[in-house]
Amino acid sequence: MQPPSSVAICQTCHFEQNAHYNYCGHCGLSVWQQCTRCKQSLPPEFKFCGFCGEGLHPHHQPHPLPQTQVKAAAKTAAITPPVDAPQTVVAHSAVARVSERRQVAVLFCDICGFTALSESLDPEEVSNIIQPLFQQCNAIIGKYEGVVEKFIGDAIMALFGVPFAHEDDPERAALAALEMRELIQNFGKELEKEHGRSINMRMGLHLGTVVAGSVEALEGRNYQVMGDVINTAARMEQNAKPGHILVTEEMFRLLQESFELQTDALIQAKGKAKPLQAYELLGVRRLQQARRGLAEQSEVWVGRQEELANLIQLVETRLQVQSGTLIQLRGESGIGKTRLAQELYLRLKESQPDLRRIQACSTSYSTNFPYFMLQGLIRSLLAEEENSSHFELHSHLSDFLESLKLPNAEMVMSLLESLLFPHLEFPQLKLIPPERLQKQIFRAVADVLNRLSRQGPLFIQIDDLQWCDPLSLMWLIEFQENLPHQPFQGVICLTQRAEEPRAGQAAISAHPIQTHCDLDLSPLPISECQALFCKILDLAPNSPLPDELQALGQAILNRAAGKPYYIEEVLKNLLEDQILQKQAGKWNLTCSLRDLPLPNSIQRLIMARFDRLEAHQRQLLQTVSAMGAPVSQNLLEILFNDSSQEADLLSLHQAGLLRHEIGAYGPEYSFFQALTQEVIYNTMVKRRRRVLHKRIGETIERLSSADPYPMLDLLAYHYSRSEETLKAIKYLYLSAARASRLFANTQALEAYSHILEILAPLERNSLIAIDLQSKEWRRPAQLEHEILQKKAEILFRTGAYDRLMDLVEKHLSPELPLLEQARLMYWQGRGLEKRSEFAKARESFDAALKLVENQTDPREQARFWNACGWVNRWLGEYETALQACQTALKLLETQPDMEQIAYAHNVMGVVHYYRHEWEASLEHYRQGLEIQEQIQDLWGHANSLSNMGNVYFMTNRWQEAFGVFRESLKIREQLSDLEGISTSCNNLGHACLELGKLDPAEKYLSRAHALFEQLKQTVGAAVAQCNLGLVAMRRQQWQAALALLEPGILALEKQNMQVLLPELYNYRSEIYLELGDFKAAENLEATQDPVIEQHGDPVQKGRKARLKGLYCLFTGQPEAAQAPFKEALALLQPTGHQGECRALYENLISLHQTLGLSEVSYWQQALKDLLAAEKSLHPHLH
């Protein structure tokens, strides 16, 4: 059996093909449907069986009919004649189209008095009366290029915007309604004269998005749409009085400048949460003559001369002093941001021949692809295609880095390769924690750009910043913050839409990009718009427009609103369609200005061009829009199973819709403008999008079966937008895991959250594979619990403690398995610990341990016990802390976890350190160090050395302390571990400070402070700043010391770092004493003393007592000074702290001299012996 129609549309994927095929050439499924009663095969568009009359889709209705129309249809079905559409409408409707999302204006018209007329006259007579009326209404609708969707009894529903978009569909609908009203009212008067009965009408108009599908014009059917917009238009019609036209708020906003309207009643529509404001359409105010639109990129340059000149001057001035320049261009779509950036580069190139351009951009889909923009930047830097193999890039990158002569080139190369090929493993990077790997990648890219700029200035252009992925954005923010301190020569030019920032832009809000020029592009003035108009049409720029172009020019320029992109595209459309022609040296417009197809918005212009394409070209564009990235022609041909796509692709390129480039694997295509891609993608119904994403995912999966890891993000992107739930979960899981390893925490969290959304409706007994080999499976509940733990870990390591606590509060429930409750309590405790709420943190850990005691893996219990040990250390309950860590070590005897064993020893080392049990502390640090060496943990090795150095320092083993501090710094510098380098520099600076070596101390501490600031580590920066204050204090620069100490102390107080405050409080008090501001020193006691007593060690408590004695001495109370000095002596001498003992001996000498006591000589000899001991212990420092 051959179907009667020549075109068949697959009901699964909506692919259009010749009707003689039985299976879809796009998805492989049958294009026919089967009657459930007689089992005959039928075309997909049949609603009733052609053999037995059985209803095929009783539940498929395009939209519910308003109740009044249902009644009217029942009464008049037999007497309402079919109405033939005008030829123009038939021609439009005959083009078979897949279902699409469209913005349409809907007109509902209901004839009042029709039922009474039908009851009083013969049906044939009624038909003869009404038929001409409906034909004239149809003609009016066709006149304005609308489509009659259907006649239902005495009702008409017409659509404007399908199957082809127009620039002014709302206006066309309004004009048609007004003309139909006049027609029906005149008709009613004539009818009353002849039959004594009259008719009138009421109408409703609404604008909104519908799903519009193809029709069978050869069988007399019209275009069909589905959507709530239909019901809303019907509600307007039902509430209109006879002879009146009501429009919605959406229509009112678009019509108010061209039509007379007045506010009408609020309408409480069924199913609507809020009442609808109605407006009555009264008549025409003035006619809309033009539309707005979006143009493709143009090489024509007009205007913005002042902005360009200022930018050039800024850049050239800064280049002369070898400084980098950061420029940001913002503005609406089509305002000319990218074009200005290109022109800036070309002009600079004239004076800077060695200027090198590097380009990168983001896309709407790339927000969740880690390092997408940064990868593009590096590939542009290397002039590499996106599909370059690792082997090809490795060779090129090696040569490139060799030419730069970078130190640590081998490490930089591994870092850049891991950036470009994150699915590969690099032995040098395997043990680097994710957060440190991220920082080293950031630094590697910055080092390469800085070094390259020495060879010649760079012009780095980054487009569509609003879609930048968070990791690349973090790099950009960090790079610009360090711009004043690094040897970068060149320009960074950013372009960004002025619209509201997208998701991933939170980083910009938290850390705004500081530019040397932040330029918000305003619309071009009318004179420059006219100059552009003239230049495109090759007219004299400063002369008046020819008479034949005056009206056209005015219409276009008024609508352009100063957007050059719009002017270019409108003229391009007119020339392409030969509506504007040049004949015998004179321009000729082939239609009236009223009928001029000038789109009135960028989106409508894109749709107008899109609608003019052939069906297969539209489908091709939609496919490219779903793929997002530059798409190879080979991949498209595989997707379509058709090797003849080249001609269509080239045609779309020539039409200015697609960019054509030659990639590593042949021709590649992408959209010139991201907005074009957005608009075309949004034309597809969601069902079709899901099917398309599934096919793209399957194709990529098949082509990358040998090595799918490079495609994980793409596979996750496409399957998560399809109906392939299980594959979506698998690839999202793998993509999130990789993002987590890259420290791309935002992407990982979004992927994990997406998985949780997908899991919610799944059957609880489903099985889900989470690896490529399908060896690991999870039940939904298991996966939910696992993902919650992963999200908690990410939130903890990124310092998002408030979000961590919210996560725990949301999901912690007695209904969870005990182990899952315990794990969430563990993260709750870690979050409380970071808030310095140590007692509450311990309660959480204790509760977690009670839940899992004897019920879980010993390694899990050990983790909880170690956490208890650490928090008890902060609470000063050192014995409890030691017992907790010892319990953890005992649990790990049977099932070792080397990381937790090392962690336990480190905690115990810290506890013994704060108890001044130096040898015990060193022993635990040594054991941790041995484990770190076994597992080749260089970072842990460096940390343990640093901890050991602190012990050596406190026990006056200066030579050993400086040795391990320097060794730790050396390892950290080799690893480019900025955080570790800053810590080592702070340690060395503090050591030099204690020994009175102020110049080296200042050098180390300044470096530490700069690095901490760069890393945005508030606590580290505050400590380094305070230590610099101590350097000034040792130089007796008291005011400078106070200016450094005060903000550092304030920062630490805000972070609730009370364990660090006792020492700094004492130093601040000492400064006030030296300044003679005894009142300030006295006032501080009330707030400082409790903190020192609770959190200070014996050294700080002894120092507090010493300063109390010094206060008494300075204020003329020497007798009162004896008691606090005695207390200080009892506290300080057992500690062996030489610096404090030296200061105390000096204070005691002053006291006894003041009191005239004989013990002066005793303390003078004690001081002499102490200084001699210091010199013998570390002669190399004296």
Buried (B, 14 or more C-beta within 10 A) or exposed (E): EEBEBEBBBBBBBBBBBEBEEEEBBBBEEBBBBEBEEEEBBBBBBBEBBBEEEBEBEEEEEBBEBBEBBEEBBEBBEEBBBEBEBBEEBBEBBBBBBBBBBBBBBBBBBBBBBBBEBBEEBEEEBBBEBBBEBBBBBBBBBBBBBBBBBBBBBBBBBBBBBBBBBBBBBBBBBBBBBBBBBEBBBEBBEEBEEEEEBBBBBBBBBBBBBBBBBBBBBEEEBBBBBBBBBBBBBBBBBBBBEBBBBBBBEBBBEBBEEBBEBEEBEEBEBEEEEEEBBBBBBEEBEEEBBBBBBBBBBBEEBBBBEEBBEEBBEBBBEBBEEEBBBBBBBBBBBBBBBBBBBBBBBEBBBEEBEEBBBBBBBBBBBBBBBBBBBBBBBBBBBBEBBBBBEBEBBBEBBBEBBEEBEBEBBEBBBBBBBBBBBBBEEBEEBEBBBBEBBBBBBBBBBBBBBBBBBEEEBBBBBBBBBBBBBBBBBBBBBBBBBBBEEEEBBBBBBBBBBBEEBBEBBEBBEEBEBEBBBBBEBEBBEEEBBBBBBBBBBEBEEEEEBBEEBEBBBBBBBBBBBBBBBBBBBBBBBBBEBEBBEEEEEEBEBEEEBEEBBBBBBBBBBBBBBBBBBEBBBBBBBBBBBBBBBBBBBBBBBBBBEBEEBEEBBBBBBEBBBBBBEEBEBEBBBBBBBBBBBBBBBBBBBEBBBBBBBBBBBBBBBEEBEEEBBBBBBBBBBBBBBBEBBBBBBBBBBBBBBBBBBBBBBBBBBBBBBBBBEBBEEBEEEBEBBBEBEEEEEBBBBBBBBBBBBBBBBBBBBBEBBEBBBEBBEEBBEEEBEBBBBBBBBBBBBBBBBBBBBBEBBBBBBBBBBEBBEEEBEBBBBBBBBBBBBBBBBBEBBBEBBBBBBBBBBEBBEEEBBEBBBBBBBBBBBBBBBBBBBBEBBBBBBEBBBEBBEEEEBBBBBBBBBBBBBBBBBBBBBBEBBBBBBBBBBBBBBEBBBBBBBBBBBBBBBBBBBBBEBBEBBBBBBBBBBBBBBBBBBBBBBBBBBBBBBBBBBBEEBBEBBBEBBBEBBEBBBEBEBBBBBBBBBBBBBBBBBBBEBEEBBBEBBEEBBEBBEEBBBBBBBBBBBBBBBBBBBBBEEBEBBBEBBEBBBEBBBEBBBBBBBBBBBEBBBBBBEBBEBEEBEBBBEBBEEBBEEBEEBBEEBE
